[in-house]
Amino acid sequence: MEKLINKINKFQQNVFKYNINDAVGNLQQIVSELEGIIGIVSSDEVKKIHEILEYINSAFHNKDYLLMADLFEYELISCLNNISDEERLN
């Protein structure tokens, strides 16, 4: 999970520096990491991740990279942290 969060942070840094091409490259890495996580979490968590990704996809199509960065930080990372917390409790 930490590896994925680091990739998300790298995406955000590239957006804030307006290195959009690099940020888009980071997206491919993020999606690859998410594919692995989706296979090990509950269906409710998959639904939540999917919902967040729909918003991120919409922002991407609108070329609203700052909104994408915010969605990653305030929605996806928060969701991933909740998943990590639940895994620690089990």
Rosetta constraint file for C-alpha pairs under 8 A:
AtomPair CA 1 CA 5 HARMONIC 6.36 0.50
AtomPair CA 1 CA 37 HARMONIC 7.98 0.50
AtomPair CA 1 CA 80 HARMONIC 7.25 0.50
AtomPair CA 1 CA 84 HARMONIC 7.35 0.50
AtomPair CA 2 CA 6 HARMONIC 6.17 0.50
AtomPair CA 3 CA 7 HARMONIC 6.41 0.50
AtomPair CA 4 CA 8 HARMONIC 6.28 0.50
AtomPair CA 4 CA 30 HARMONIC 6.28 0.50
AtomPair CA 4 CA 33 HARMONIC 6.01 0.50
AtomPair CA 4 CA 34 HARMONIC 7.55 0.50
AtomPair CA 5 CA 9 HARMONIC 6.18 0.50
AtomPair CA 5 CA 77 HARMONIC 6.67 0.50
AtomPair CA 6 CA 10 HARMONIC 6.21 0.50
AtomPair CA 7 CA 11 HARMONIC 6.23 0.50
AtomPair CA 7 CA 26 HARMONIC 6.70 0.50
AtomPair CA 7 CA 29 HARMONIC 7.20 0.50
AtomPair CA 7 CA 30 HARMONIC 6.24 0.50
AtomPair CA 8 CA 12 HARMONIC 6.31 0.50
AtomPair CA 8 CA 26 HARMONIC 7.59 0.50
AtomPair CA 8 CA 30 HARMONIC 6.67 0.50
AtomPair CA 8 CA 72 HARMONIC 6.77 0.50
AtomPair CA 8 CA 73 HARMONIC 7.75 0.50
AtomPair CA 9 CA 13 HARMONIC 6.21 0.50
AtomPair CA 9 CA 73 HARMONIC 7.98 0.50
AtomPair CA 10 CA 14 HARMONIC 6.26 0.50
AtomPair CA 10 CA 23 HARMONIC 7.72 0.50
AtomPair CA 10 CA 26 HARMONIC 7.24 0.50
AtomPair CA 11 CA 15 HARMONIC 6.28 0.50
AtomPair CA 11 CA 22 HARMONIC 7.69 0.50
AtomPair CA 11 CA 23 HARMONIC 4.85 0.50
AtomPair CA 11 CA 24 HARMONIC 7.75 0.50
AtomPair CA 11 CA 26 HARMONIC 5.52 0.50
AtomPair CA 11 CA 27 HARMONIC 7.13 0.50
AtomPair CA 11 CA 69 HARMONIC 7.39 0.50
AtomPair CA 12 CA 16 HARMONIC 6.15 0.50
AtomPair CA 12 CA 23 HARMONIC 7.40 0.50
AtomPair CA 12 CA 69 HARMONIC 5.26 0.50
AtomPair CA 13 CA 17 HARMONIC 6.18 0.50
AtomPair CA 14 CA 18 HARMONIC 5.92 0.50
AtomPair CA 14 CA 19 HARMONIC 4.87 0.50
AtomPair CA 14 CA 20 HARMONIC 6.53 0.50
AtomPair CA 14 CA 22 HARMONIC 6.37 0.50
AtomPair CA 14 CA 23 HARMONIC 5.24 0.50
AtomPair CA 15 CA 19 HARMONIC 5.77 0.50
AtomPair CA 15 CA 20 HARMONIC 5.87 0.50
AtomPair CA 15 CA 23 HARMONIC 6.02 0.50
AtomPair CA 15 CA 65 HARMONIC 6.43 0.50
AtomPair CA 15 CA 66 HARMONIC 6.80 0.50
AtomPair CA 15 CA 69 HARMONIC 7.19 0.50
AtomPair CA 16 CA 66 HARMONIC 7.63 0.50
AtomPair CA 19 CA 23 HARMONIC 6.22 0.50
AtomPair CA 20 CA 24 HARMONIC 6.11 0.50
AtomPair CA 21 CA 25 HARMONIC 6.35 0.50
AtomPair CA 22 CA 26 HARMONIC 6.29 0.50
AtomPair CA 23 CA 27 HARMONIC 6.48 0.50
AtomPair CA 24 CA 28 HARMONIC 7.02 0.50
AtomPair CA 25 CA 29 HARMONIC 7.05 0.50
AtomPair CA 26 CA 30 HARMONIC 6.24 0.50
AtomPair CA 27 CA 31 HARMONIC 6.12 0.50
AtomPair CA 28 CA 32 HARMONIC 6.27 0.50
AtomPair CA 29 CA 33 HARMONIC 6.32 0.50
AtomPair CA 30 CA 34 HARMONIC 6.16 0.50
AtomPair CA 31 CA 35 HARMONIC 6.21 0.50
AtomPair CA 32 CA 36 HARMONIC 6.94 0.50
AtomPair CA 33 CA 37 HARMONIC 6.66 0.50
AtomPair CA 34 CA 38 HARMONIC 6.07 0.50
AtomPair CA 35 CA 39 HARMONIC 6.78 0.50
AtomPair CA 36 CA 40 HARMONIC 7.29 0.50
AtomPair CA 37 CA 41 HARMONIC 6.51 0.50
AtomPair CA 38 CA 46 HARMONIC 5.97 0.50
AtomPair CA 41 CA 45 HARMONIC 6.18 0.50
AtomPair CA 41 CA 46 HARMONIC 6.64 0.50
AtomPair CA 41 CA 83 HARMONIC 7.70 0.50
AtomPair CA 42 CA 46 HARMONIC 6.30 0.50
AtomPair CA 43 CA 47 HARMONIC 6.18 0.50
AtomPair CA 44 CA 48 HARMONIC 6.35 0.50
AtomPair CA 45 CA 49 HARMONIC 6.17 0.50
AtomPair CA 45 CA 83 HARMONIC 7.68 0.50
AtomPair CA 46 CA 50 HARMONIC 6.00 0.50
AtomPair CA 47 CA 51 HARMONIC 6.12 0.50
AtomPair CA 48 CA 52 HARMONIC 6.32 0.50
AtomPair CA 48 CA 79 HARMONIC 7.76 0.50
AtomPair CA 49 CA 53 HARMONIC 6.13 0.50
AtomPair CA 49 CA 76 HARMONIC 6.92 0.50
AtomPair CA 49 CA 79 HARMONIC 7.36 0.50
AtomPair CA 50 CA 54 HARMONIC 6.21 0.50
AtomPair CA 51 CA 55 HARMONIC 6.65 0.50
AtomPair CA 52 CA 56 HARMONIC 6.29 0.50
AtomPair CA 52 CA 71 HARMONIC 7.36 0.50
AtomPair CA 52 CA 75 HARMONIC 6.79 0.50
AtomPair CA 52 CA 76 HARMONIC 6.53 0.50
AtomPair CA 53 CA 57 HARMONIC 5.93 0.50
AtomPair CA 54 CA 58 HARMONIC 6.19 0.50
AtomPair CA 55 CA 59 HARMONIC 6.26 0.50
AtomPair CA 55 CA 71 HARMONIC 7.66 0.50
AtomPair CA 56 CA 60 HARMONIC 6.12 0.50
AtomPair CA 56 CA 67 HARMONIC 7.78 0.50
AtomPair CA 56 CA 68 HARMONIC 5.34 0.50
AtomPair CA 56 CA 71 HARMONIC 6.51 0.50
AtomPair CA 56 CA 72 HARMONIC 7.70 0.50
AtomPair CA 57 CA 61 HARMONIC 6.24 0.50
AtomPair CA 58 CA 62 HARMONIC 6.32 0.50
AtomPair CA 59 CA 63 HARMONIC 6.08 0.50
AtomPair CA 59 CA 64 HARMONIC 5.01 0.50
AtomPair CA 59 CA 65 HARMONIC 6.76 0.50
AtomPair CA 59 CA 67 HARMONIC 6.30 0.50
AtomPair CA 59 CA 68 HARMONIC 5.83 0.50
AtomPair CA 60 CA 64 HARMONIC 5.91 0.50
AtomPair CA 60 CA 65 HARMONIC 6.42 0.50
AtomPair CA 60 CA 68 HARMONIC 6.81 0.50
AtomPair CA 64 CA 68 HARMONIC 6.48 0.50
AtomPair CA 65 CA 69 HARMONIC 6.20 0.50
AtomPair CA 66 CA 70 HARMONIC 6.24 0.50
AtomPair CA 67 CA 71 HARMONIC 6.06 0.50
AtomPair CA 68 CA 72 HARMONIC 6.12 0.50
AtomPair CA 69 CA 73 HARMONIC 6.19 0.50
AtomPair CA 70 CA 74 HARMONIC 5.78 0.50
AtomPair CA 70 CA 75 HARMONIC 7.65 0.50
AtomPair CA 71 CA 75 HARMONIC 5.11 0.50
AtomPair CA 71 CA 76 HARMONIC 6.43 0.50
AtomPair CA 72 CA 76 HARMONIC 4.79 0.50
AtomPair CA 72 CA 77 HARMONIC 6.01 0.50
AtomPair CA 73 CA 77 HARMONIC 5.30 0.50
AtomPair CA 73 CA 78 HARMONIC 7.13 0.50
AtomPair CA 74 CA 78 HARMONIC 5.92 0.50
AtomPair CA 75 CA 79 HARMONIC 6.12 0.50
AtomPair CA 76 CA 80 HARMONIC 6.10 0.50
AtomPair CA 77 CA 81 HARMONIC 6.01 0.50
AtomPair CA 78 CA 82 HARMONIC 6.27 0.50
AtomPair CA 79 CA 83 HARMONIC 6.33 0.50
AtomPair CA 80 CA 84 HARMONIC 6.19 0.50
AtomPair CA 81 CA 85 HARMONIC 6.10 0.50
AtomPair CA 82 CA 86 HARMONIC 6.19 0.50
AtomPair CA 83 CA 87 HARMONIC 6.20 0.50
AtomPair CA 84 CA 88 HARMONIC 6.31 0.50
AtomPair CA 85 CA 89 HARMONIC 6.42 0.50
AtomPair CA 86 CA 90 HARMONIC 6.40 0.50
